[in-house]
Amino acid sequence: MFNKFKRWKPKGKMYSLRCFQCGSGFLSSFNLEAPICGKCIQKAKSLDSTVDYEKECSKCGNRGVIYGKAMCHSCYFGFEKQG
């Protein structure tokens, strides 16, 4: 039997947090030390995937660094070739 007045309730604790980037409030099931909302995390992810091809990597010298960084994806994330 389906009860249309029965509501979903989260298991465990819920925390009301404020984003340290934009200041908007959001709910999380984790008590985060540095809370960041979904909108700001998407902005940060998109900046990490943007490549600036005019600059050279400070570690390997190849062109194409992550926007706002000084290294390419391979060096920044530790994917450089071994050997």
C-alpha positions as CSV (number, residue, x, y, z in Angstrom):
1,M,0.0,0.0,0.0
2,F,1.4,3.4,-1.0
3,N,1.0,6.2,1.4
4,K,1.2,9.6,-0.4
5,F,1.7,11.4,2.9
6,K,4.7,9.4,3.9
7,R,7.9,11.5,3.4
8,W,11.5,10.5,2.9
9,K,13.7,11.2,5.8
10,P,17.5,11.1,5.7
11,K,19.4,8.6,7.7
12,G,22.0,10.0,10.0
13,K,22.8,13.7,10.7
14,M,22.3,16.6,8.3
15,Y,24.4,19.7,8.6
16,S,23.4,23.2,7.5
17,L,26.5,24.8,6.0
18,R,27.4,28.0,4.3
19,C,29.6,28.0,1.2
20,F,32.9,29.8,1.9
21,Q,33.1,30.9,-1.8
22,C,29.7,32.6,-2.4
23,G,28.1,32.5,1.0
24,S,24.9,30.6,0.0
25,G,23.5,28.0,2.4
26,F,23.2,24.2,1.6
27,L,22.6,20.9,3.3
28,S,25.2,18.1,3.6
29,S,25.3,14.8,5.4
30,F,29.0,15.5,6.1
31,N,30.4,18.1,8.5
32,L,32.8,19.7,6.1
33,E,35.8,21.8,7.3
34,A,35.8,23.9,4.1
35,P,32.2,23.8,2.8
36,I,31.7,24.6,-0.9
37,C,28.3,24.4,-2.6
38,G,27.6,22.5,-5.8
39,K,27.6,25.6,-8.0
40,C,31.1,26.7,-6.8
41,I,32.5,23.2,-7.1
42,Q,31.4,23.0,-10.7
43,K,33.2,26.4,-11.4
44,A,36.4,25.0,-9.8
45,K,36.1,21.8,-11.8
46,S,35.7,23.7,-15.0
47,L,38.7,25.9,-14.3
48,D,40.9,22.7,-13.6
49,S,39.9,21.3,-17.0
50,T,40.7,24.6,-18.9
51,V,44.1,24.5,-20.6
52,D,46.2,27.6,-21.4
53,Y,48.3,26.6,-24.4
54,E,50.3,29.9,-24.4
55,K,52.3,28.9,-21.3
56,E,54.9,26.2,-20.7
57,C,54.9,23.7,-17.9
58,S,57.4,24.5,-15.2
59,K,58.3,20.9,-14.7
60,C,58.5,19.2,-18.2
61,G,58.5,22.2,-20.5
62,N,55.5,21.1,-22.7
63,R,53.0,23.7,-23.8
64,G,49.5,23.7,-22.2
65,V,49.2,24.3,-18.5
66,I,46.1,24.1,-16.3
67,Y,44.4,27.6,-16.0
68,G,45.8,29.4,-13.0
69,K,48.6,26.8,-12.4
70,A,52.1,26.4,-13.7
71,M,52.1,22.7,-14.6
72,C,50.4,20.6,-17.3
73,H,47.8,17.9,-16.4
74,S,50.4,15.1,-16.5
75,C,52.8,16.7,-14.1
76,Y,50.1,18.2,-11.8
77,F,48.3,14.9,-11.3
78,G,51.5,12.8,-11.3
79,F,50.8,11.0,-14.7
80,E,54.3,11.8,-16.1
81,K,55.9,8.8,-17.8
82,Q,58.2,6.7,-15.6
83,G,61.4,5.5,-17.2
